[in-house]
Amino acid sequence: MIKKTLLTLGLSAVLASSLFAKDSLMMATTTSTDNTGLLDYLAPKFEKDTGTTLKWVATGTGKALKMGGNCDVDILFVHAPASEKKFIDTGFGVDRQQVMYNDFIIVGPKKDPATVNGLTPSAALQKIRDNKANFFSRGDNSGTNKKELSLWKNANVDAKSASSWYVQTGQGMLVTINMAAEKDGYTMTDRGTWIKYMSQKGDDNKLKVVVEGDKTLFNQYSVVTINKDKCSNVKPELAKKFTNWVVSDATQKTIADFRLLGQALFIPNAGK
């Protein structure tokens, strides 16, 4: 009788825990949404509003897309539009929607040894090449790295063939910025991560923005749901729940209100 009662209680506990267990959405995302603290800011609000727990892996957009193709996640939150559209063309991605944007910038030593301050991206990169000034690239197939390589191509510079001044870190954005600072070098970053870096370094910051404002530096972030027809294990209903939530007027305002040093890290633009 005692054994039966304990067994019944045990089964009841399991059923109760299953009943009250929260749904869990798995996301692959770029490092900037994580490094800036945006997802730590949004996740508890999403859980409160929907009852769904948001979990994520922060990596370069190239690796995030690969995780989607491997059916390892339910949704992507990334920033490489051309690659995202190719991913959708493969049939693995559906329901791509814009969420927010910021811009890319080139930062370098405050003394600006290559004298590139205020130049266009192409002119700046050509001068960095001509002066063999240290340039630190993430080299990780991330959205930022893809954009950086396209800017070198636009400048008619084969940076990857360089051996001494062009350094591929294979690291995330914050680490790469730190490496540039330590070696008096230049790098390209998204503005959100740069603001986060400035907030961490304060008066010890050795770098400044040298190139900004060009239309080629626009940086769009979007969500893409993984197609259940390709990946039977994914949860498109939860992905849709997040998509609807993140593009809603209330969440768009929440993103606009996310600031450091009095500056917006991302500008919402859902439906535009």
Summary of the structure (lengths in Angstrom):
residues: 272
radius of gyration: 21.7
end to end distance: 65.9
largest distance: 85.9
contacts: 916
relative contact order: 0.19
helix: 47%
strand: 24%
